[in-house]
Amino acid sequence: MAEPVVGTAAVRPDLSVVIVTYNAASLIGPCLDSLAADCADLRIEVFVVDNGSSDGTPDLLRRAYPWVRLNATGRNLGFSAGNNQALPLCAGRAVMLLNPDTIVHRGAVPRMLAHLREHPGVGAVGPMLCLGDGSIQPECARRLPAPGNLLAWLLLLDKLVLHLPGRRQGVAVGDPPAPTWYDGFNLLAWPRQRACAVQSICGACILLRHEVLQQVGLLDETSPMYLDDIDFCRRILDAGWAIHYQPESVITHLWKQSSDPRRAGDHYALGCHAIWLYLRKHHGRAAARAFEAMAALAAALRLPAAALLAVWPGPTQPRRRYRLSMAQGLARWAWRLPKRPPLFGFASETPPNSSEAPAR
């Protein structure tokens, strides 16, 4: 593989890339190869922060990618703290946070950089993220969580919207309707084929101006897993910058959701807890308490229905059991309120950030 043109102290890089790894030996090579191929005409610097991998990731990087600036921390700092190890060192005109489980398609990075040049009020841009099966990951363009759209998410109304006339997940049918509260914050029915302003993009790939990073600061290391990228986008918007989604830039995100139903429920509960913390931080205790009530109501409605559907035989039974696990996770979180005992062995109120988080 041809090495990219690496920036030097004498010549400022066009782009600084930060990747946080944890046991990603099978993923980081294809990620870096695709990145180098796409950035062949750019001057870049690449930082990889390894969060204590035990699968030989640091050795692989030293051997096969000497142009990468490796920081082997020796322990799992999580997504936010891991990125913060390298972000102060970035000298590029733009900075990109990139997951190791991604494949950069040709033209993706140059198009995002061009988008920033053409739109001076845009502080950050995100690509279209496609999963391994080719489907579009909804989190690549979404709204910030708020009580109204969270109610739709908890009650699965955002999934029911997909069955309304003229709507289909990820595909524009005619002129798309304006998003409503029942579209949820992931906007499952919203088309992903058009460049547009959004409130949040996915932390698997965020490209931002260096001056935006200087203005808003590093990632909040107290921000919970699953919501750390949304919290960062919120701060970018609060600083007066716009965030755009650029679907002509395509990146494959090889994230695979756990097939273990028990883990699905645990992750759902942790996601609820992260949202609760986000609401308390940005909307106040009243919004957090409203979410508590909505979660308790949603659990009371979803759990009996999911339990009945899960026992019905048929080819979709595994999926229905998976949904039952998520309803159980919601109930475990919601019905422990308001004292909120430790979740799944996490003694602190804030679950630990993790570079293994499956929802990014």
C-alpha positions in Angstrom: 0.0 0.0 0.0 1.3 3.5 -0.9 1.8 5.6 2.1 -0.1 8.9 2.2 1.6 12.3 2.1 2.2 13.0 5.7 2.1 16.6 7.0 5.2 18.2 8.5 5.9 21.1 10.8 6.9 23.2 7.8 3.7 22.4 5.8 0.4 22.4 7.5 -1.6 19.2 6.9 -4.9 19.5 5.1 -6.4 17.0 7.5 -5.7 15.4 10.8 -7.4 12.0 11.4 -7.9 10.5 14.9 -8.8 6.9 15.3 -9.4 5.1 18.7 -8.8 1.4 18.7 -9.6 -1.4 21.1 -8.8 -5.0 19.9 -9.2 -3.9 16.3 -6.4 -5.8 14.7 -8.7 -7.3 12.1 -10.3 -3.9 11.3 -7.7 -1.2 11.4 -5.7 -2.3 8.4 -8.6 -2.1 5.9 -9.6 1.2 7.5 -6.2 2.8 7.1 -5.7 1.4 3.6 -9.0 2.9 2.4 -8.2 6.2 4.1 -4.8 6.4 2.5 -6.2 5.6 -0.9 -8.9 8.2 -0.6 -6.5 10.9 0.7 -3.7 10.3 -1.9 -3.9 13.9 -3.1 -4.1 15.4 0.4 -1.5 16.1 3.0 -2.7 14.3 6.1 -1.6 13.2 9.6 -3.1 10.1 11.2 -3.2 9.5 15.0 -4.2 6.2 16.4 -4.9 5.9 20.1 -4.9 2.3 21.2 -7.0 1.7 24.3 -5.1 -1.3 25.8 -5.7 -3.8 23.0 -4.6 -7.4 23.7 -4.9 -8.7 20.2 -1.7 -7.2 18.8 -3.2 -4.0 17.3 -0.2 -1.8 18.4 2.3 -4.2 17.0 0.5 -4.4 13.7 0.4 -0.6 13.5 4.1 -0.3 14.2 5.0 -2.9 11.7 2.7 -2.2 8.8 1.8 1.5 9.2 4.9 3.4 10.4 3.4 6.7 9.1 0.7 6.5 11.8 1.4 8.4 15.0 0.6 5.7 17.6 -0.3 6.4 21.2 -0.7 3.1 23.1 -2.3 4.1 26.3 -2.2 0.6 27.9 -5.8 0.8 29.2 -9.3 1.4 27.9 -9.9 5.2 28.2 -13.1 5.0 26.2 -14.2 6.9 23.1 -14.1 10.5 24.4 -10.9 10.3 26.5 -9.2 8.3 23.8 -9.8 10.9 21.2 -8.8 13.6 23.6 -5.3 12.1 23.8 -4.7 13.1 20.2 -7.0 16.0 19.4 -4.7 18.7 21.1 -1.9 17.5 18.8 -3.8 17.9 15.5 -2.4 20.5 13.2 -4.6 20.0 10.2 -6.9 22.6 8.7 -9.6 20.1 9.4 -9.9 17.3 11.9 -11.7 14.0 11.4 -12.8 11.5 14.0 -13.0 8.1 12.5 -13.9 4.6 13.8 -11.6 1.7 13.1 -14.5 -0.4 11.8 -15.0 1.8 8.8 -14.1 1.6 5.1 -13.7 5.0 3.3 -15.0 5.0 -0.2 -13.2 6.8 -2.9 -13.9 10.5 -2.9 -15.6 10.6 0.5 -13.0 12.7 2.4 -12.3 15.2 -0.5 -16.0 15.8 -0.9 -16.5 16.5 2.8 -13.5 18.9 2.8 -14.9 20.6 -0.3 -18.3 20.9 1.4 -16.6 22.8 4.3 -14.9 25.1 1.8 -18.1 25.9 0.0 -20.1 26.5 3.1 -18.2 28.8 5.5 -20.9 28.6 8.2 -20.8 24.9 8.4 -18.6 23.7 11.3 -18.9 19.9 10.9 -20.0 17.5 8.2 -20.8 13.8 8.2 -21.0 11.2 5.5 -23.6 8.6 4.5 -22.8 5.6 6.7 -23.7 2.2 5.1 -23.7 -0.9 7.2 -22.1 -4.1 6.0 -25.3 -5.3 4.3 -25.5 -2.0 2.3 -28.4 -0.5 4.3 -28.0 3.1 5.5 -27.3 3.6 9.2 -30.0 6.0 10.4 -27.6 7.6 13.0 -25.7 9.3 10.2 -28.3 12.1 10.1 -30.5 12.7 13.1 -32.0 15.2 15.5 -31.0 16.0 19.0 -32.9 14.0 21.7 -35.8 16.0 23.2 -38.8 14.9 25.2 -41.2 14.8 22.2 -39.1 12.7 19.8 -37.9 10.5 22.7 -41.5 9.6 23.4 -41.8 8.4 19.8 -38.6 6.4 20.2 -39.7 4.8 23.4 -43.2 3.8 22.0 -41.7 2.7 18.7 -43.8 5.3 16.9 -40.8 6.2 14.7 -40.9 2.6 13.4 -44.7 2.7 12.8 -44.2 5.8 10.7 -42.4 3.8 8.2 -45.7 2.1 7.2 -47.4 5.4 6.5 -48.2 6.1 2.8 -45.3 7.7 1.0 -42.7 6.8 3.5 -40.0 4.1 3.4 -36.8 3.9 5.5 -34.0 5.8 3.9 -35.7 6.4 0.5 -37.3 9.7 -0.6 -40.8 9.2 -2.1 -41.8 12.4 -3.7 -41.2 15.5 -1.5 -40.4 14.4 2.0 -42.7 15.7 4.7 -41.3 17.9 7.4 -40.1 15.8 10.4 -42.6 15.6 13.3 -42.2 14.5 16.9 -43.4 11.0 16.0 -40.5 10.6 13.6 -38.2 10.2 16.6 -34.7 11.6 16.9 -33.2 9.0 14.6 -35.6 10.1 11.8 -36.0 6.5 10.5 -38.4 7.6 7.7 -36.4 10.6 6.6 -34.5 10.3 3.2 -30.8 10.1 3.4 -30.1 10.9 -0.3 -29.9 14.7 0.0 -27.3 17.0 1.5 -28.9 19.0 4.3 -28.5 20.6 7.6 -29.0 18.3 10.6 -28.7 18.5 14.3 -26.4 15.5 14.8 -24.2 13.2 12.9 -22.6 9.9 14.0 -19.3 9.7 15.8 -18.2 6.9 13.5 -17.1 9.8 11.2 -17.2 13.5 12.0 -15.1 15.9 10.0 -14.9 19.5 11.5 -12.9 22.6 11.0 -9.9 23.0 13.3 -11.2 26.4 14.4 -14.4 24.7 15.6 -12.4 22.3 17.7 -10.5 25.3 19.2 -13.8 27.0 19.9 -15.8 24.2 21.4 -12.9 22.3 23.0 -12.3 18.6 23.5 -14.9 15.9 23.8 -16.6 15.8 27.2 -15.2 12.8 29.0 -18.1 12.7 31.4 -20.6 12.3 28.6 -22.0 8.8 28.6 -21.5 6.1 26.2 -24.0 6.2 23.2 -24.5 10.0 23.6 -20.9 11.3 23.5 -21.1 12.2 19.8 -24.6 13.8 20.2 -23.2 15.9 23.1 -20.3 17.0 20.9 -22.7 18.0 18.1 -24.9 19.9 20.6 -21.9 22.0 21.6 -21.0 22.7 18.0 -24.5 24.0 17.3 -24.5 26.0 20.6 -21.3 27.7 19.4 -23.2 29.0 16.3 -22.0 26.6 13.7 -24.2 24.5 11.4 -23.8 20.7 10.9 -24.3 19.2 7.5 -24.9 15.7 6.2 -23.2 15.0 2.9 -24.5 11.8 1.3 -22.2 12.0 -1.7 -19.4 11.0 0.8 -19.9 7.3 1.6 -18.3 5.3 4.3 -19.1 1.7 5.2 -19.5 1.1 8.9 -18.9 -2.5 9.8 -20.6 -2.3 13.1 -22.4 -5.5 14.0 -25.1 -5.5 16.6 -24.8 -8.2 19.2 -27.0 -11.3 18.5 -27.1 -12.1 22.2 -30.6 -11.1 23.4 -29.3 -10.5 26.9 -26.7 -8.0 25.7 -29.3 -6.3 23.5 -31.4 -5.6 26.6 -28.3 -4.4 28.6 -27.3 -2.0 25.8 -30.9 -0.7 25.5 -30.9 0.0 29.3 -27.5 1.8 29.1 -28.8 3.8 26.1 -31.8 4.9 28.2 -29.5 5.9 31.0 -27.3 7.9 28.6 -30.3 9.8 27.3 -31.4 10.5 30.9 -28.0 12.0 31.7 -28.0 14.0 28.4 -31.4 15.5 29.2 -30.4 16.4 32.7 -27.2 18.1 31.4 -28.8 20.1 28.5 -32.5 20.4 29.4 -32.5 20.2 33.2 -33.9 18.0 35.8 -37.5 18.5 34.7 -36.8 17.0 31.3 -35.0 14.1 32.9 -37.9 13.4 35.1 -40.3 13.6 32.2 -38.1 11.0 30.4 -38.3 8.8 33.5 -42.1 8.9 33.4 -42.2 8.2 29.6 -39.9 5.3 30.0 -42.0 3.8 32.7 -45.1 4.1 30.6 -43.4 2.7 27.5 -42.1 -0.3 29.5 -45.6 -1.0 30.8 -47.0 -1.0 27.3 -44.1 -2.7 25.4 -43.1 -5.5 27.8 -46.5 -7.4 27.8 -46.9 -7.0 24.1 -43.3 -8.1 23.3 -43.7 -11.1 25.7 -46.8 -12.3 23.9 -45.3 -11.9 20.4 -42.0 -13.6 21.4 -43.7 -17.0 22.0 -45.5 -17.0 18.7 -43.7 -19.5 16.4 -42.5 -18.5 13.0 -39.5 -17.4 11.0 -39.5 -13.9 12.6 -39.5 -15.3 16.1 -35.7 -14.6 16.8 -36.3 -11.0 15.9 -39.3 -10.8 18.2 -37.3 -12.3 21.0 -34.7 -9.7 20.4 -37.3 -7.0 20.8 -38.5 -8.6 24.0 -35.0 -8.4 25.3 -34.9 -4.6 24.5 -38.3 -4.2 26.2 -36.9 -6.0 29.3 -33.9 -3.7 29.3 -36.2 -0.7 29.2 -38.2 -2.1 32.1 -35.1 -2.8 34.1 -34.0 0.8 33.8 -37.4 2.5 34.1 -38.8 0.6 37.0 -35.7 1.2 39.2 -36.3 4.9 39.2 -35.9 7.3 40.9 -33.0 6.0 43.1 -31.4 4.2 40.1 -29.3 1.4 41.6 -26.1 0.5 39.8 -26.7 -1.0 36.3 -25.0 -4.2 35.4 -22.1 -3.8 37.7 -21.5 -0.2 37.0 -21.2 1.5 40.4 -21.2 5.1 39.2 -24.1 7.0 37.9 -22.4 7.4 34.6 -21.7 4.2 32.7 -18.1 4.0 31.4 -17.3 5.2 27.9 -16.2 2.4 25.7 -14.7 2.1 22.3 -16.6 -1.1 22.0 -20.0 0.7 22.2 -22.2 -0.9 19.5 -24.4 2.1 18.8 -21.8 4.3 17.2 
